[in-house]
Amino acid sequence: MNTIPPLTRRRASQLFGDDTGAATAEYVITTMAAVAFAGALVFVLRSDEVRGILTDMVRRALTVS
């Protein structure tokens, strides 16, 4: 039967010391979250109600009283 060797400082350093690629993984997760947010924003902005609200806001901003 195989036994698990004890976790010494040296073994922990060998197992967990190398974080190569960690930053790349974080960038990928952040990029995917941004893409998902952009997709949701496009979905919301394509609705007629939101388009009407934004058009009305622009018209009010450009109207001289």
C-alpha positions as CSV (number, residue, x, y, z in Angstrom):
1,M,0.0,0.0,0.0
2,N,1.3,3.5,-0.9
3,T,1.6,6.0,1.9
4,I,1.7,9.7,1.6
5,P,5.1,11.2,2.4
6,P,5.2,13.8,5.1
7,L,4.9,17.4,4.0
8,T,8.2,19.0,4.9
9,R,9.3,22.5,3.9
10,R,11.5,21.1,1.2
11,R,8.7,19.0,-0.2
12,A,6.2,21.9,0.0
13,S,8.7,24.1,-1.8
14,Q,9.0,21.5,-4.6
15,L,5.2,21.0,-4.9
16,F,3.9,24.6,-4.5
17,G,6.9,26.8,-5.1
18,D,6.5,27.2,-8.8
19,D,3.7,29.5,-9.7
20,T,4.5,29.8,-13.4
21,G,1.4,30.5,-15.4
22,A,-0.6,31.8,-12.4
23,A,-0.7,35.4,-13.7
24,T,-1.8,34.1,-17.2
25,A,-4.6,32.2,-15.6
26,E,-5.7,35.3,-13.7
27,Y,-5.7,37.3,-16.9
28,V,-7.8,34.7,-18.7
29,I,-10.4,34.7,-15.9
30,T,-10.5,38.5,-15.9
31,T,-10.8,38.7,-19.7
32,M,-13.6,36.1,-19.7
33,A,-15.5,38.0,-17.0
34,A,-15.1,41.2,-19.1
35,V,-16.4,39.5,-22.2
36,A,-19.4,38.1,-20.3
37,F,-20.1,41.6,-18.9
38,A,-19.8,43.1,-22.4
39,G,-22.2,40.5,-23.8
40,A,-24.8,41.3,-21.1
41,L,-24.4,45.0,-21.7
42,V,-25.0,44.5,-25.5
43,F,-28.0,42.4,-24.7
44,V,-29.5,45.1,-22.5
45,L,-28.7,48.0,-24.8
46,R,-30.3,46.3,-27.7
47,S,-33.7,46.3,-26.1
48,D,-36.2,48.9,-27.4
49,E,-37.0,50.3,-23.9
50,V,-33.4,51.1,-23.1
51,R,-32.7,52.5,-26.6
52,G,-35.7,54.8,-26.1
53,I,-34.5,55.9,-22.7
54,L,-31.0,56.7,-24.0
55,T,-32.4,58.5,-27.1
56,D,-34.6,60.6,-24.8
57,M,-31.6,61.4,-22.6
58,V,-29.5,62.6,-25.6
59,R,-32.4,64.7,-26.9
60,R,-32.8,66.4,-23.6
61,A,-29.1,67.0,-23.3
62,L,-29.0,68.6,-26.7
63,T,-32.1,70.7,-26.4
64,V,-31.5,74.4,-25.7
65,S,-34.1,75.8,-23.3
